Amino acid sequence: MLCVRGNLGPCSLANKSSEKESEKLIPLQISRRRGVVRFTKLILAMAASSSLVSNGRLGLPFASFSKKPSPFPSHTSLRWPVVAPSQSFGLKLSKGTQNRSRNIVQANGDAVQSSTTTSQAEALEWVKQDNRRLLHVVYRVGDLDKTIRFYTECLGMKLLRKRDIPEEKYTNAFLGYGPEDSHFVVELTYNYGVDKYDIGTGFGHFGIAVEDVAKTVDLVRAKGGKVTREPGPVKGGKTVIAFVEDPDGYKFEILQRDPTPEPLCQVMLRVGDLDRSIEFYKKAYGMELLRTRDNPEYKYTIAMMGYGPEDKSAVLELTYNYGVKEYEKGNGYAQIAIGTDDVYKTAEVVKLCGGKVTREPGPLPGINTKITSCLDPDGWKTVFVDNIDFTKELE
């Protein structure tokens, strides 16, 4: 029998039975108290070694344990902590223990928050330093040969290469104003047996810079092309422009500019929240906001974004029409492809910035080019392509 020290009160023969019952309970109570003390010490020891994290408003006596896995594969160096969903343990602690534990957990919670913020900042800085450029824009056409003739004879492009994939029942044609390893180009896709597509209301146009807009428009008209806007100053500006359509109805804005190394200079897409889109493209895609222009008279605002100046690089033109939040995307326009040094890191940064990854990073079957696909807040698709693999693909 365990001897218990302390004043337990008088015992009498009349209470002998009760006393025996009490003697049975006392060791059990002490054992329970010691168990609580041991478990409390374990909790505090784990907190001191940073195994505890804060769980919102620190609902102690509840504690939260969290592992912090790296979101990147082991071969990459960029890391930031991801806090897993916490588990709660309903342990009742003394008031003094609660206060001490709360201080320890709060300190560790602040440290985790600080580490996360720092690592996220490093991730966003990596995006800015990544070697990125617009590679090509992909869309579907109903008559590949007819479209190729229009682009080469009317718009002055060159057919760079063709790729037929009979097992998948489609053919690609790449056209542009220079080699793919240094220029932005179009990738036309013809799906066997499909001769018409819905362009929708969200896609706007492609932009082509020329020295003489009027001359280009005359050539398009002479070849039987459709001119939808005659040459003249842009609304609210001085730049001379015109609009023409290709055989499938895709619009091309012809802009009058001095000679440029990148004549295929713009892709215009409409968005429902311009500020949201700007922040996303800056942080997730690493683009620079080159300029904005508000046209209250015509109730729209544009933002030009890209990886270099407009006169030397292809850019993305985001257009917000006052009060319009959603657009029909149709099934004609597909995506823009962007080069990157690491598709794995790219996918994680996109997720970090609230984007949706629709294809996890990895090699494409058959050609082993590593890619990842994602959507912006408006659902516009972008494919990131590994730079080294893309160069090998062109060899």
Buried (B, 14 or more C-beta within 10 A) or exposed (E): EEEEEEEEEEEEEEEEEEBEEBBEEBEEEEEEEEEBEEEBEEBBEBBEEEBBBBBEEBEBBBBBBBEBEEBBEEEBEBBBBBBEEBEEEEBEBEEEBBEBBBEBBBBBBEEBBEEBEEBBEEBBEBBEEBEBBBBBBBBBBBBBEEBBBBBEBBBEBBBBEBEEEEEEEBBBBBBBBBEBEEBBBBBBBBBEEBEEBEBBBBBBBBBBBBEEBBEBBEBBEEEEBEBEBEBEEBEEEEEBBBBBBBBBBBBBBBBBBEEBEBBBBBBBBBBBEBEBBBBBBBBBBBBBBBEBEBBEEEEBBBBBBBBBEBBEBBBBBBBBBEEBEEBEBBEBBBBBBBBBBBBBBBBBBBBBBEBEBEBEBEEEEEEEBBBBBBBBBBEBBBBBBBBEBBEEBEE
